[in-house]
Structures are given as structure tokens and as C-alpha cells.
């Protein structure tokens, strides 16, 4: 291999080949490959494909008459890095879900439900209000991120979160700090490329899911569509899930009663668009069967 590098590979690519051969394959992939330029003709390249099976390395060499510019390499490297960061982002979200469940801040079923409710409401908003230009990708991402909206409750004393009686004003003021704590945690998530937008979604969901359309929510008292749509949808999904779930301080409420309370504004004011979408989504047979178990 040393002789091959010396005789065939251009000087700029020699170290790339050495690193490529020494680097182990990630568990998620069966192979790796690299394009290198010839010593005598930088416009042609050789593709080296590496496959490791039971600690045995197999190399395949393929010559191709293609242009491999530095810009192309940089772009490809940048895309690979963005994909890695995005994967790391979602791994962190999964970890935070486990933290929520482990600390009994959310029941595993409730974590799953909040994602489902968010997705179904969002789909109805997309269908009924096409001018909002909601993409399928936005729905998918927001639904997955809805699960960590209350992660900031890790900083709230357990005795306050699980108090059976009515909270005092001071205790309620402590509770109201959790959206900001959640948002600050969201900002610590990996962010680069695609992940930057995901962090923005997570931040908006965490910080604004207790805002209400009439300005009576917290922590900022935003009014109307000052509240990001993702936070509006998650906020309503969260309010509904809280109603149908048993908590130390409240009994479980049935689906029909929970829908009535949301529509009547007993859980705060929500956007007419989101309310209508919620009503339609909550009438779906799958939704009703899911919450009736």
C-alpha cells in the first residue's frame, strides 16, 4: 500500500487514503468509500470501497473519469457532518424522553400520546388552511419534539409538581418557570445545518406552549399569532392530554368532557384554526379508541 500511495496517488490525497484505511466502519453502515486523484491526472479519480467483515478488510478499486474538485469534497463532507449532527440531535431527544419517564415527570404513555395528538391536530391545520404552507416535514418534526415540552420541570421541586391540594401563588410562580428552563435546555441541543431549525422548533415549543391566544398565558403573555404555530398546537395537545390523564392533584376526565372543556375555553384561549382542527381530529375513530383504552 505504501508503494501504491507513492506511485499512483497525488500528494494532496495521500493522507486522506491513510486516514480512510485506518478509520473503522461505523456500526450503522456496511461499507465506506473514498475518491482519490491520480498522481499524473487530477481530472480522473479512483474510488476505493472498504468493507469490514469479522475484522477482515476487503478493498475494491474502481477507476472513474469524473472531476472531484475540492469544493465537491467540502460539500460532501459538510453534508455528512450535518447528517451526523441531526442524528445526534434526535438521539438527545430520545435520551430526554427517558429522563422524563425515569423522573416520573411524564408517563411513557403520555409521552407517546402528546406526539400523536400533536401530529393529528397539525395534519388537520395543514389540510384546512393550505395558505399556511405547512410541510409534512414540519408536522413530523414538531410531533416528535412535542414530547420534551416539559423537560424544564426537572428543575421544579417534586413536592410542588405532585402536590394534591391547590398551589399557593409562590408555588405557581415556581411552576411558571418551567417553560424558560425547558427552552434553555433546548438551546443546548446539537445545532448545525438542518438541526438548527429543529432546535428553533424545540425552543419555541418549550418556551411558548403555555401561551394563550388572548394573551393570558405565560411566560411572555403573547397574543394571537405572535405565538408560533408549533407551540399553539402542542399547547392544546398538552392541555387535552392533561385532562384525560390521572394526576396526583386531579381525576381522569373522559374524552368527550375533555373536548367540551377545551372548546369552552376552560383550559385557556386557543386559536380558532387550532380549535377547529382539534375538534375534527378528536372525532377520528382511531383517536377515540386510543384514549378510551
N, C-alpha and C positions, 0 to 999 in steps of 0.2 A: 504493500500500500504506500509506503514511503516513496518508492520509485515511481509509482503511478502519479502521486502528487507532484513530484519533481518534474516528470517528463510531460504530463498532459494538462495539468490544471493551472489556470492563470494565477499569478501570485496573489491577487486580491481575494481569491476564493479558497486558498489552501486552509486557512484557519477555520473557515466555515465547514469544510469537509471533516476536519479533525473533530470539531465540536459535535457535528452530526453523528459521527461514528461512536463517540464516547457517551452521548446522551441516551439514557434509557427511554424506552417507549412508555407513554402514559397508559394506565390501565384501561382507559376508555377507547383506545384506538388499537387496531391490529398492525398498523404499519406507520412509517414516516417516510417522507421523501424530500429530496432537495435537488435544485437545479444548479449546475456549476458551469462556468465558461471554460472553453478550451484555451490552452496557453497560446496557440497560434491563431485562433479565430474567435474573438469575443462575441461574434454575432451568432454563433452556434453554441448549443449547450448540450450537456449530458444530464439526464435525470437519473439519480441514484435512489432506488427504492429499498428501504430497510425493513425487514420483518424479523421479529424475535420470537422463537417458539422453543419453550423449555430450555432457555439460556443459550440456544444456538442462533447465531445471527445469519440471516440469508440476505445477500445483496443482489439486486438486479440493476443492470446498467442499460440505459436507453438513450440513444442519440436523437436529438430533435433540432431541426433548423428553425429555431424560434429566437426572438430577441428577448433577452432577460435584462432589462435595464435596472439600474439602481432604484429608480422611482417605483418600479413594479415590485421589487423586493421589499421596499419600505412599506408600500401599501398593503402587501400581503401580510407582512409582519404586524402591521397596525391592526388589521382585521382579526388576525389570530389573537392578538393581545386583548382586543375588545371582547371577543368571544369568551376568553378566559375570565375576564373581569365580570362579564354578565353571568357566567356560571357561578363564579364566587359570590356574586350578589344573591342569587337565588338560593345558594347553599346557606347563606347567612339568614335568609328569611325562614328557611326550614328550621334552622337552629333556634331562632327567636320563637317560633311556634312551639318547639319543645320546651323552651324556657317558660313560656306562658302556661303550658299544661302542667309542667313539673311544679310550678309555684302555685298552682290551682287558681290562677287569675282567669283562666278560661277552661271550660270543659272541652275535651277533644271534639265532642260532637258539635259544640257551639262554634269552635274554630272552623270546622267544615261547613256549618250552616251559614256563617256570615259570608263566606266566599260564594256559596250557592245563591243566597238571596241577592247579593250584590250583582252577580252575573245576570240573573233573571230580570231584575229591575232595569239594569243597564241595557239589556237587549231590547226591552220594550221602549226605552227612551230613544235608542238608535232607530227602531222601526217607525215610531210615531213622529219623530222630529228629525227628519233627514237633513235639515239645514244646519244642524249642529255638527255634521260631518264626523260622527263618532266612528272610529275604525274598530274592526274586530280585535286588533292588537291591543287597543286601549282597554276594551272590555276585559280581555284576558288578563292583562297586567294588573288592572285595578282590582279585579276579583281576587287574584292571588295575593295582592298586597293588603286587602281588607283585613286579613287575619291578624295583622300586627298593630291595628289601630290603637289598642290599649296597652302597648308594651311599656309605656311610661308609668303604669301602675306598679311596676317593680319598686318604685321609689315611694309608694304610698304605704303607710303603716297598715299591717294586716288587720289590726283590730278595727280600723276605720272602714276598710273595704268590706268587712264581714259583720259590721255592727247590725244587730237586729232591729234596734229602735231608730227613731228619727235622728238624722245627723244634726249637730249643732252648726252654727254659722262658721265657726273656726274650722270644724271638720270638713264642711262643704268647701271652704276655701282651699283646703289641702287637696281634696278630690279634684278641684278645678285646675290644679297644676299639672295633672297627668297628660293633657294634650301637648303642652310645651315640652315636658320631659320626653314624651314619645317622639316628637318632632326632632328634638336634639339627638336622639338615638338614631333616627332615620338619616340624619346628616352624616353619621359616622359609617354608613354603609358604603361598600366599594362603588366608586363612580368614575366612569370614563366611557366615552362613546355612547352606546345605547344605554348603559347603566346610569348615565347622568339623568336621562328622562325618567327612568324608573325611580331614582332617588327623589326626583321632584314630585312624582305621584305619591310616593310613600310619605314625604314631608307634608304635602297638602292633606292627605287622608288623616294623618296623625294629628296635625295641628287644628284642623277645621271641622272634624266630624261632629263636634258638639255645637257648632254654629247653627243658628236657625234663621229661616228666611225673613222673619220680621225683625231681625236684629237683636232678639232676646237671648241668643246663645252666648257661648264663651269659647275661647278666651278673648277674642278680639271684638265681638259684637258686630260682625259683618252683616250686611243687609243684602237680601236678594241674590243676584248672580255675582255679587262680589265673592260669594263662597264658591270655590272651584267645584265643578260638576262632580268630580270623583268623590269629594268629601260630602256633597249633598246626598249622593246615592248610598255611600257607606254609612252615613249618619242615620238615614232612615232604616236601612237594613239592620243596623246595630240596635236602634230603638225597638224594632219589631222583635228581634231575637231576645232582647232583654225581657220583653213582655211574656213571651212563650216559654221562657226558661225559669226554673225554680232557683231562687237566690236565698241567702240567709235572711234577708230582710223582706221577702215577698213570696207570694204563692205563684204557681204557674198559671198563666191565663191561656184559654183556648184560642185557636186560630181566629175564629170569627170575631170574638171580643177584641182581640189584639188589633185586627184590621180596623174595626169600628173606632177604637181609641186613637189610632194613628190618623185616620181620616178626619176625626173630630178635633184634632189638634191637641189632644191630651198629653202628647209627648213633645209638644213644641210645633212650630210652624215649619212646613216644608214647601218647596217649590211645587206649584200646580202640575208642572210637567212630570216631576218625580212622583208625586202622589198618584196621578193617573196611571203612570207606568207601574207603580207598585200594586194598585188595585187590579190591573189586568194580569200582572204576573202572579199575584197571590191567588187568583181564581183557577190557575192551571192545576190539573188533576195531580201531576207529579209533585207539585209544591205542597198541596193539601195532604197527600199521602205521606210525604216526608215528615211533616210537622205533627202528624196525627199518631205516629208510632209511639 
